[in-house]
Structure formats: structure tokens, C-alpha cells
């Protein structure tokens, strides 16, 4: 039976899948999903686990936090922001934000122009709009890299909304394969296991008693022979 792991755009579970395939006989499949589907695939059975972005309902899901993503602003290549190494949200106050402002904590506190009535769109579509010079978008760096184009650049937003990526699965799912995958994610070796019995201790070798030393025979000192007297 195939173990299916879903993952959102920008996440990279390939190394864990590769280790699984090296160690386990059962097949594993990776399925890319949108942020809106990251938990739905667990509920409808399309996947057993999901590499998702928090927050999620922790009462319903097991959660293992993996890493924090750096937020970046994506702008056209000739935009003034491209001249800086990093920016703050306040530096972007005069820009037209393409995405839903609720996805960017702190944006509502800025003095921004009236937002146009943008239709719902994916991150890839939003970056395509950015390339046309119409607005900006703030996304995790991994997403910006995934949908990179030659006509846009991205810069870190040092006070922007960080996002956390986690491995998530339903609490009601007690499939033992999930714990095996968790072990791979946490870096446990193929031989290690939480349920493994401790290896029996090897008995210490009994020290052998040294045999009594046999005294060596005393060597008599050789007295040099005296020279013979010559007969007179």
C-alpha cells in the first residue's frame, strides 16, 4: 500500500522521500497541493501526511514543526526596491498589494492606496501580475524561488510575516508507517527505533592470572683464563 505525502508549494520533502525509498519496501508518493488543500487531503484520504504551513487545528492534528520561512517581497526587476538588500513593510506602504491584505500581518496598519479588486489567484499567477508592473506580492522565499522569473526580483522583508512549515497528520491515524516517516524526518538512522530492545551487554573478559615467573638460572661469571707461564 502506497504512503502518500502531500506538500505545499515551496516545501521540499524530496530528501525524506529518497531516504524512505532507500530503506523501506513499501512505495511512497509525493503530491503537490495548494495551501487551501493542505489539510483537506488528510480528511478525504488523498494523503496520510502533509507538509503544511501553520497554523492548523492542533486538537485534530499531530504537528512536528520543521523550519521557519523568510518572507520576501516580489517586485518588477526595475523597481526601486531592487537596489536594496532588504526592506521593511513601511518601505512598501505606497505599493499596490495584489494578494489579500489579511495574509500580510501589519499591512492594515500602513497608509496604503486603495486596493484594487483583485480576483483570487495562485502565487504563480500573482507573480505574473507583478511582472507586468501592476503591484507587489509578499510570499515565503521558497515560493518566490519556485516561481522565479527573469523580469522580477525578490528581497527579504525583515519585519514581514514569517511562516512555519510543519509535518501534519490526523490524530486518529495510527498507521505505524507514519512513525517510520517521522523517524526519517527527524534524522534517525535505519537501525534506530524508539521500540528497539537494547543490545545485550557483552560480558567483560575474565582477566587471566599471570603465570608465576620461573627464575632464570644464574649465569656464572666467566673468569678470564690466566696466561700460562712459560717453562724455564
C-alpha positions in Angstrom: 0.0 0.0 0.0 1.4 3.4 -1.0 2.2 6.0 1.6 1.2 9.4 0.2 2.7 12.7 1.5 1.2 16.0 0.4 3.2 19.2 0.3 2.5 22.8 -0.3 4.3 25.0 -2.9 7.9 25.7 -1.9 8.2 22.8 0.5 10.9 20.2 -0.3 10.2 16.7 1.1 12.3 15.0 -1.7 15.2 14.2 0.6 12.9 12.4 3.1 11.2 10.5 0.3 14.6 9.5 -1.1 15.7 8.1 2.3 12.3 6.2 2.6 12.8 4.6 -0.8 16.4 3.5 0.2 15.2 1.9 3.5 11.6 0.8 3.1 10.0 -1.7 0.7 6.6 0.0 0.5 6.2 2.7 -2.1 5.9 6.4 -1.3 4.3 9.1 -3.4 4.6 12.9 -3.1 1.6 15.0 -4.1 1.8 18.8 -4.6 -1.2 20.7 -3.2 -2.3 24.3 -2.7 -2.3 25.9 0.7 -6.1 25.6 0.7 -5.9 21.8 0.2 -3.0 21.1 2.7 -5.4 19.7 5.3 -8.3 18.7 3.1 -6.2 15.9 1.6 -5.9 14.4 5.0 -9.6 14.5 5.7 -10.7 12.9 2.4 -8.0 10.3 2.4 -5.9 11.5 -0.5 -2.8 11.7 1.7 -1.7 10.3 5.1 0.6 13.2 5.9 1.0 16.8 4.8 4.0 19.2 4.8 1.9 22.2 5.5 2.1 25.8 6.7 0.8 26.7 10.1 -1.5 27.4 11.7 -3.5 24.2 11.8 -6.0 22.8 14.3 -3.7 21.1 16.9 -6.6 19.3 18.6 -7.2 17.4 15.5 -3.7 17.1 14.1 -0.3 15.9 15.2 2.2 18.7 14.4 6.0 18.5 14.1 7.5 21.9 13.3 10.2 21.7 10.6 11.5 25.2 9.8 10.6 28.9 9.5 10.4 30.6 6.1 11.8 34.1 5.4 9.2 36.5 3.9 10.2 38.3 0.7 8.6 41.0 -1.5 8.4 40.2 -5.2 8.7 43.3 -7.4 9.5 44.1 -11.1 13.2 43.9 -11.9 13.4 47.7 -12.5 11.6 48.6 -9.2 13.5 50.8 -6.7 13.3 48.0 -4.1 15.7 46.0 -6.3 18.5 48.4 -5.2 18.3 47.3 -1.6 19.4 44.1 0.2 16.3 44.1 2.5 13.3 46.3 3.2 10.6 46.8 5.9 6.9 46.8 5.4 6.8 50.6 5.9 9.0 50.9 2.8 6.3 49.3 0.8 3.4 51.4 2.0 2.8 53.2 -1.3 2.6 49.9 -3.3 -0.4 48.1 -4.6 -0.6 44.8 -2.8 -2.0 42.1 -5.1 -2.8 39.5 -2.5 -5.3 39.5 0.3 -4.0 42.0 2.9 -5.1 39.6 5.7 -2.3 37.3 4.7 0.2 40.0 5.5 0.1 40.9 9.2 0.8 44.6 9.7 -0.2 45.7 6.3 -3.5 47.0 7.5 -1.6 49.5 9.8 0.1 51.1 6.9 -1.1 54.1 4.9 -1.7 52.3 1.6 -3.5 53.3 -1.6 -7.0 51.8 -2.1 -6.6 48.2 -3.1 -7.9 47.2 -6.5 -10.5 44.4 -6.7 -8.1 41.6 -7.5 -9.5 38.2 -8.2 -8.3 35.2 -6.3 -5.1 33.8 -7.8 -2.3 31.4 -7.1 1.2 32.6 -6.1 2.4 31.8 -9.6 -0.4 33.9 -11.2 0.2 36.8 -8.7 3.9 36.9 -9.6 3.0 37.0 -13.3 0.9 40.1 -12.4 3.9 41.6 -10.6 6.0 41.1 -13.7 3.6 43.3 -15.6 4.4 46.2 -13.2 0.9 46.4 -11.6 1.7 45.6 -8.0 3.7 43.6 -5.5 3.3 40.4 -3.6 4.8 39.1 -0.3 5.4 35.4 -0.1 7.8 32.9 1.6 11.2 32.9 0.0 10.8 29.3 -1.1 7.7 30.2 -3.1 9.4 33.2 -4.8 12.3 30.9 -5.8 9.9 28.3 -7.1 8.1 30.7 -9.4 11.2 32.9 -10.2 11.1 34.8 -13.4 13.8 36.9 -15.2 11.7 40.0 -15.1 11.1 40.1 -11.3 13.3 40.1 -8.2 12.7 39.4 -4.5 14.0 41.0 -1.3 13.6 39.9 2.3 11.1 41.8 4.4 12.7 41.9 7.8 9.5 42.7 9.7 7.3 40.7 7.4 5.1 37.7 8.3 7.2 34.6 8.9 5.6 31.3 8.1 6.3 28.0 9.8 6.3 24.7 7.9 5.3 21.5 9.7 4.7 17.8 9.2 1.0 17.3 9.9 -1.3 14.2 10.2 -4.6 13.3 11.8 -4.5 12.3 15.4 -6.9 9.4 14.6 -4.5 7.9 12.1 -2.3 5.3 14.0 -0.7 3.8 10.9 2.8 2.6 12.1 4.3 3.8 8.8 3.8 7.4 9.9 6.1 6.9 12.8 8.7 5.4 10.5 8.4 8.5 8.3 8.7 10.8 11.3 11.9 9.0 12.3 13.3 9.7 8.8 12.3 13.4 9.1 14.0 13.6 12.5 17.1 12.1 11.2 17.0 8.7 12.9 19.2 6.1 11.3 17.7 3.0 9.7 18.8 0.8 12.6 17.5 3.1 15.3 13.9 2.8 16.7 12.1 4.0 19.7 10.9 0.5 20.3 14.1 -1.3 19.7 15.3 -3.5 22.5 18.7 -2.5 24.0 21.5 -4.6 22.7 22.7 -7.2 25.3 25.8 -6.2 27.1 28.8 -8.2 26.3 30.4 -9.9 29.3 33.7 -8.5 30.2 36.5 -10.9 29.5 37.9 -12.5 32.7 41.4 -11.4 33.4 43.8 -14.2 33.2 46.1 -14.7 36.2 49.7 -14.2 35.3 51.7 -17.5 35.5 54.4 -17.4 38.1 57.7 -16.4 36.6 60.3 -19.1 36.5 63.6 -17.8 37.9 66.3 -17.8 35.3 69.4 -19.8 36.2 72.1 -17.6 37.5 74.8 -17.3 34.9 78.3 -17.7 36.4 80.7 -15.1 35.5 83.4 -16.4 33.3 86.8 -15.7 34.8 89.3 -15.0 32.1 91.9 -17.7 31.9 95.3 -16.6 33.2 98.1 -16.7 30.7 100.3 -19.9 31.1 103.8 -19.4 32.4 106.4 -20.4 30.0 108.8 -23.2 31.3 112.2 -22.0 32.1 
